[in-house]
Amino acid sequence: MGVCQSLPIQVAPHPTTWSHKEATELQAAVDGVFNVAGESLLGLKFSFTIADPYLEGCPLIGCSSGFGTLCGYEMEEIVGRNCRFLVDPVPAEQVNGSMRQFAKEFCQAVKDGKEYRIPDSKQEPWMPHGRAGDELFCFQRNARKDGSLFNNMFYLKVFALSVELGEEKSYIVGLQSELRDAKADLEELCKNLQKLDQNMDKVQRVLAKQFFVMTSMRRDAADAYDDGFDLWKADSRDAIGR
């Protein structure tokens, strides 16, 4: 009866993910557009998230540094997770089930390449009318990492960003901010839609440029990863053969 020889544990290299540098640069862009002259947008402090609707669960693939400040989590604890992690700890009676359903339906619509609008029967007085089908205004009770609760506004918008030269893919970006008075603040914000649209256009231009540079660098890293992974598999086979 042979003796099983233990092999050294080998870990495959991982491609790079969203970095602190990217998070800081995105927050700087958001601050430059939204958080400088924010009086027309209630003087709120905004942050940004980016989600990929084509991945299972529509996880966040990036965020600005301000989002970590808002929710109390480190970037490494945020990227790769669905925003549900901010809602799940909230007592059930404080969770807005309708808003949760709207957000889920919106993400599915983006994935399916369809427009989304909240059904007329479920519209609330503060909700804007006659808007494009590529956005969603929401608010939800969220929990920070330390357990404290806050009212989070998240304005979801579809951005087409280039992953490959000449090719664009739809991502869901979220403009996020803490609301002191929940619906009252959101209703006031919706009275400034022209300013909001202008600011979002500015951020999209900045993000589109930043995103293409990031994905180009990531492709180079992925190529290096593939090469490294091939070597890792070859080493593993050699080790097993020995």
N, C-alpha and C positions, 0 to 999 in steps of 0.2 A: 504494500500500500504506500503510495507516494506521499510525500509531505508537501503541502501547499506552501509555495514561497511567496511571502508578502512582497508586494511591489511598492516602490515609492509613489506617493500621491503626486499626481501632476495636474495642475490647474491650467485650463486653456485661457489664453489672454482674452480680455474683453475689449470691444471697441469703445471709444470715448462716448460719453453722454453729455447732456447739458451741463455746462460748466458755470462756476461762480462768475467768471468773467462775462459770459453771455447774459447771465441774470442781472448783473450790475449795469451792463450796457443797455439792456432793454428797459430797466428802471429809469436810467438817465433819459432815455427817449420819452418815456411816459411822463416823467417829471417836467421835461422841457416843453411838452405839449399841454398836459393837463394840470400840473401842480404848480405852475408859475402864476398864471392869471386865472385862478379857479373860481372867482367870484360868481361867474355866470353859471357855474356848475356846483353851487352851494359851498364852494371852498373845500370840497371833499378831497381826501388823499387817496389817489388811485394806484392800483397795481394791475398787473397783466398776467394771464395764464394762456397757454397754448395746448390744445387737446387734439388728438388724432382720432377722428370718428371711424377710421378704417381698422383700427386695432381693437381687439376684444375689450369691451368695457369702456371704450373711449377714454383712455388714460391721459393724464397730463404728460406732455413730453417736454415741457419747458415752462418757466415762469420768471417774472421779474423778482428782484430781491425784496421788493416791497410786499410781495404776497407772503413771503416767509415771515416778515414782520407782522403782517396782519393776523396770521393764524398761529404763529409761534413755533412752527415746524422748520427744521433745517431743509435746505433744498433737496438733499439726498433722501429725505423722508417724504417728499412731495412728488417728485418726478417718478412716473411709472404707475401712479395710483389715480383712481377715479376720485372726483371730488366728494364722493359719498363718505369718505373717511372724516369729513368735517361735519356731516349730518348724523351719521350713525350713533355717536355718543349723546346726541341731544334727546331729552325726554320726549317720548312719542307725542304727548299732547301739545308740544311746542313746535313740532315739525309741520310745515305747510305741505300737505299731501298733494294738493293741486299743482303747486309750483314744482314739486319733485317730478310729477308726471309730465308736465309741460317740458321740462328740461330733457327728460328721457326721450320723449317723442321728437323733440327738436334734433337731438343728436342722431336718432335713427333716420330722420328725414334727410339730414346732410349726408349721411352714409349712403342713402339710396338715391342721392342726386335730386331730391325734391325740395320744393319750397315748404315752409311750415308757418302756419298762423294759428293762433289759439282760436278754437271754435267760438262763434259769436255767443253761444249759450253760456260760455264760461268766461266771457270777458268781464273785467272789473272796471269801475269808473275811471281809475287812474291810468289804465292801459292806453297807449297811443293807438290811433286808428290810421289806416291808409298807408302803413309802412310796408317795406319790402319783406319778402318771405325768407330772408336770410339772416334774421336777427330775432332775439328774444330778450325781453326785459324780465328779470326775476329778482326775488329776494327770498332769503331763507335764514332760519335760525341756525347758526353754526356754533361749533365748539372748538375753542383753541386747544393747543396741546396741554395747557395747564388746567383745562376743564372749564374755564370761564366761557360764558355764552355771549354771542353778539349777533346783531342783525347784519347779514351780508347781502349787499346788492351785487349781482353779477349780470352784466349786459353781455349776452353772447352774440357774436357776429362771425359770419363766415368770411375768412380771408383766403384768397387763392394765392398760394406761395409756391415758388419754383423749387422743386427738388432736383430736377435736371434742367439743363439749358433748353429753353423753349417749351418746357412742360410744366404745368401747374397742377397743384393738388389742393383740395379744399381742407382747411384746418379750421377749428373752432377756437377763436380767441375770446377770452373773457376779461372784460374791464370790471375790476372788483373794488369795492370800497365798503367800509363799515357805515351803516346808516343809524343815526341816533333815533329817528322817529319812524323807521320802517316805511310804511306805505305813504305817509305824509311827505317824507323826503323824496321818495321815488316819484310821487306825483309832481313834485316841484321840479325834479330833474327832467321829467318828460316834457316840461314846458320850455326846455332849452335844447330841443332836438337839433336845431340848425347848428348850434355851436358844437354839440356832441358829434354830429356827422362830420363837421370840418376837422375836428380833432382826431377822430378815428381815421380819416383819410390820411392825415399827416403821419400817424403812427404806423399805418399800413405801409406807407412808402419806406419808412425807416426799417420796419421789420422785414419787408420783402428783401431789401438789400442785405441786411444782417443775416437773414435766414439762408439766402443763397450762398453767402460766404461760408456760413456754418456747415451747410450740407456738403459743399465742395470739400471742405477740410475733413468732414466726417467720412466722405467716400474714400479719401486717401487713407484715413485711419482704418476704414473697413477693409481696404485692399491689403494693408499691412496685417490686419487681423486674420484675413483669410490665409495669407502666406504663413503667418505664425501658427494658425490652427492646423494647417497641413503638416507643418514640421512637428507639431505636438502629437498628431495622430501617428506619424511615422515613428516618432520616439516611443510612443506607447506600444505600437506593434513590435518594435525591436525588444522592448522591455519584456513583453509577454513571451516573445520567442525565446528569450534567455531563461 
